[in-house]
Structure formats: structure tokens, C-alpha cells
Amino acid sequence: MTTEESNADALKAHPALAAASSSGQLRGRLTLLAIVAICVLPLLAALYFRYVSPPEITATAGESLDPVPLPFEWLQTTDGQPLQHPEVGGKWLLILAAPGGCDARCEHTLYLTRQARTAQGRNIARLDRLWLITDSTKPAAQLLAEHPDLLLVKATDDKVLEALGGRDSRHINLIDRRGLVVFRYADDPDPKAFIRELGKLIRF
């Protein structure tokens, strides 16, 4: 008689032992399911809120907009290359539209967006900064050296500027990972509120 057969006979001869063995197996399975649930459910919840139904953020520093697609087909880098859609890289974009001859007000806005991005800490890679140059003026080399993470872009159609508030707009526009213009800020928002609001938004 094999060991397995002996164990089976023993369980048949002792119902209490069989019940204890069955109960132990059930507890083991329940424990395993609990461990799997603890590990998997938070991940599923995070994916749901990020990709399916991001929670609404109440605007405190900027204006929440009805999402408008930014026409990326008319945006390109200064060397003529098409601009990558944020849906490809999973990025949020901060865009300032301003002439290349950046005045003091423009410089202040660029500084503010740089500080706001840096303040995001470990989430800094989720956010890129773009300067949409609205004329043919080349920005000063010294200014660009102060903003090594800043991407210069140009528009080949006025529809891009319309989506961002108009050619003369001095706003900072926030583009989500789907390529939609979702928030708009003044060019000098309260720094703390601006940074805090960005931090809440770009987590999703």
C-alpha cells in the first residue's frame, strides 16, 4: 500500500482529522486569495483612475476648460520635425505662446514654469515644458541656457494659437496625456497654488 493510500484510509477512519485537513486547505486558499487581492486591487484601482475615469480636480490656481484637442498636426520643432503627441510619451505639457524676443514678463513666466516642473520631484518626468514661438525672432542664447529642459516649437497654422487662447494670449496652457487643452493659467499665477494643482493633475 502506498503512502497516499495510507493517508486516505486514515482520513476515512477519522472524520475529525479529515475535516481538519479540509479546513486547513480552505484557510490556505483564502490566505492566498487575500494576498493576491492586497497586491492586485490597488494596481487595478490606480489604472482605472488614471486611464478610465480620472477624478475631477477643482481649479484653485487656473481655469478648468471644456477639453479641446490641440491640433498637433500643425505643431513642429524649430528644426521642422513634427512634435510628438503626448499620448505617445505619456506626458502632460505646459505650453506658453510668446514671441521669440522674450520680455521681462515672458522671462518671469518661463522661470515660474521651470520651478513648477522641478517642484514635482519624482513626477517631474510626467511633465514637459514647451515655448510656442509666435514670430520669427530667435530667442536669446543666454535665456535658453537657463532652461535646458524647455522645448521650442512653432505653429504652421493659427488654429493652434486659437486653441491656446489666441495669438496675443499670455496664458500658460496645460495639455493632458490625450492631447487635450484642459487647464489655462494666467502668466503669473500664485506659485504655491500653481505647483500644488499641477502636482494633483499630472498624477493621472
N, C-alpha and C positions, 0 to 999 in steps of 0.2 A: 504494500500500500504506500502511495506517495505521501509526501508531507502535506500537499494541498488537500488530498482526500482526508487525511487525519484531522486537519483543521476544520474541514467541512463537517465531519462527523461530530467533532467536539462541539461545534456551534449548534448542531441539531440537538445534541444531548443536553445542552444548557441554553435554553431560550434567553435567559437573562444576559448571558455572555454575547449571544447573537445581537440582542437589542443594543447592548453597549457598543459593540463593534459598528453597527449601523449608525448609531448616534454619533460616534466619533467621526465616521466618514462624512456625515452630514455637516458636522461642525467644521471639518476641514474644508469642505466645498464652500460653505458660507464665508469662512475666513478668506479664502482665495478670491471669491467674488467681491468681498468688501475691499480687499487690497486693490483689485483691478479698478473698482469704481472710484476709489480715492485718487488713483493715478490718472484715470482717463477722463472723468467728468469735468474737472477744471479745464483740461485742454479743449474738450468739446465746447464748453461754455465760452472760452476765450475765442475760439474760431467762429462761433455763432455771432458773438457781439462784434467781432472785427469785420467779418465778411458778409453776414446776412442782415443783421439788424443792429448797427452801431447805435448806442444810446445817444439821445439828444443832449447837446451841451448848450446851456443858457449863456448867451453872449453877455460878457461883462466889459470887455475892452473893445470889441468890434461889433460889426453889424452882420447878423446871420442872414444869408441870402437864399432865395429860391435857387437851388443848384442850376448853374448854366454851364454847358460844355465849353471848354476853351478850345478854339479851333487850332489844334496843334499842327495841322497840315500847312498852316501859314506862319509857323514859327521855325526859326533855324538859328544855329550858332553863327557867330560873326565870320566864320570861315566857310559859310554856306552849307553846312551839314544839317540835316533835319534834326530837330530836337526830340529826344526820346520821350515817349509818353510815360507819365508816372505809373501807369498800370503795368508797364514792363518792369520797372525797377522797384515798384512798391513804395514810392516816395510821396511825401507831401511837398508842395512847392510854395515858397514865398516869393511873390513877384512884385517888383517895383518898376513902374514905367516912368522914365525920366530921360531928358536929353543927355547926351554924352558929356557936355560941359557942365558937370555936376556942381551946383552952387552949395552954399553952406547948409541950406535946408535939406538938400538931397544927401549930402555927406552925413548929416545927422541921422537920417533915416537908414542909410546903409549901415552905419555904426550900430543903431538900435537893432536891426535885424540880425546883425552878426552876433551881438551879445545875447539876443533871444535864442538863437540857434545853439550857441555854446552852452547856455544855461540848461539845455535839455539833457546834459550828461550822457548816460548810456543810450538814450534815444536820439542822439544827435544825428545818427545815420539815417533816420527816418525822414529828415527834413533837408531840402536843398534850397539855396537862395539864387534867384535869377534877377538880373537887371536887364529889363527890356529897354534898349536904347531907342529913343523915338526920333532921332535925327541922324545926320551923317558925321557928327562930331566924335572924334576919338577920345575916350576918357584918358585922363592923366595917368601916366605910368605909376607915379607915386601913390595915387589913390588906389589903384588896382593892387599894388603891393601890400596894402593894408588889409585887403580882402581876398586872400588866396583861394578861399572856398567859393567865391562868387562866380557864377556862370553868366557870361554876356550873351544876350540873344537879340535878334531883330525880327520884326514882323514884315511879311510881304503883302499884307492886306490889313486895311483899317478895321476889319471885323474883330481882330484880336484885341485892339485897343478898346473897341466898343464893349467887349465882354469884360474888360478890366475897369470900366468906369469912364472911358473917354480919353481922347488924346491929351487933354490938359489935366487929367486926374492926377492927384498927388497921393493916391491911396496905396496901401500895401494890400495885395490880394493873396488869399490863401487858396491853393488848389489842392483838392484831396487826391487820394490814390487812384480814383476813377477818372481823373482829368476834369473834374467839375469845379468851377469857382463857387466856393461855399461860404467864405467869410471875407469881409472887407474892413480894413482898419484905416484910420487917419494916418498921416505920415509921422505923427508924433504921439502915439498912444501912451497911456501910463505904462511905464516899463514893467513894473511888477505884475499888473493885471494882464498885460500882453504876454509875458513869459508864462504865467500860470495858465492862461487859457490855451496857449499853444501846447503846453505840456499835456493837458487833458485831451486835446483833439488828436494829436499825432500818435497816441497810443493805439488808435483803432485803424 
